[in-house]
Amino acid sequence: LSPLIAIIFFFFFGLILNLMPCVFPVISLKILNFLEISDSPKEVKKHGLVFSAGTLITFLVIGMVILLIRSNGEQIGWGFQLQSPIFVSALIYLFIFMSGLFYSSFAFGSAFTRLGNLISSSNGYSGSFGTGFLAVLVATPCTAPFMGSAIGFALIQPSIYSFLIFLSLGLGFCFPYLLLSFNPGLLKFLPGPGQWMESFKKFMAIPMALTALWLIWILSNQITEAELLRVIMGISIILVLILLNNSKNIISVNNKYNYPLIIISLLSLIYLTPKNNDYLIDDQLFSTNELYEKINEGPVFLNFTADWCITCKVNERVALKSQRVVELMKRRNIRYIEADWTRKDSVIAKKLEEYGRTGVPLYLLYPSKGKPIILPEILTEDILLEYLNELS
């Protein structure tokens, strides 16, 4: 695969990222923003360009950070930010706040208004840039089909090609919004502005809250119970602020006590946010020694997965844990090993790199003798059964 062909493919991979479920709560905000300003084609174009700038810059920064860290000998891969409890906690607080902000009838003080505008669908350019930034941060761990191998290819190319590949990925991601912004006439196929938009914003509070719950589940596998309790306390602080926001008799928009309350709340959230714990011990940690011991005993199926990988979880639900697959693996004495990359693990990262990958999922089927078979990233029960039945 030549770098030029890869650049073209990455454009389409970027388009596919828009379809991932974890991105929907964020990108829907941009569509709402376009509808709100659809009477001004010039403004729509400007917002489309600013949003695209936010996505492109974020894609390039993530790519450059990965390249820089890897050049210093560290094992790091695509979606690495969701291996950080600090980053996951910050996203949880952000989505809980945004969910409350969308559901609330008015903004809680000018300071929170500006914060909300920065990360949501405000009419300001900072809102468009912030929405693009947030969309990319949430999208990158949701590696779409074939993204893992594609990213792996990008990171082993010379720096100039890696840069162009990440740029193409970002262009593909923001292309639908550029198309809408430069062809505002397409917006006529969507419902016009009206009261339904306020109702839709309140409805969007639901997927944002569900995204926060998904992130809490991910975080629960990265930190101790005591630290998780502290994060829940942080969420409680945000929920109290939202309740105060909706209680006009308690706090008014111009109340002079708003700013001290907000500062104290933010300091509390910083204090309650868990640290990146590299010292946590897990009995299920992946071991290459265990892998080779199992291979010597017979066929092995190796599953590289992570809690934040949507594709991994769908494959496990649809194929890996189906009754027919489990029975066949047991009947043919195929040992199952799981390499969980939810937390940072240099051993897993190094093993992924051996196969030109920087992200999950990756499925390897080791026969009794010979090289391992690399399975497709999208699995169905029938596909998996076919590979297992052909195993010598």
Disulfide bonds with the S-S distance in Angstrom:
Cys22-Cys142 1.66
Cys309-Cys312 2.28
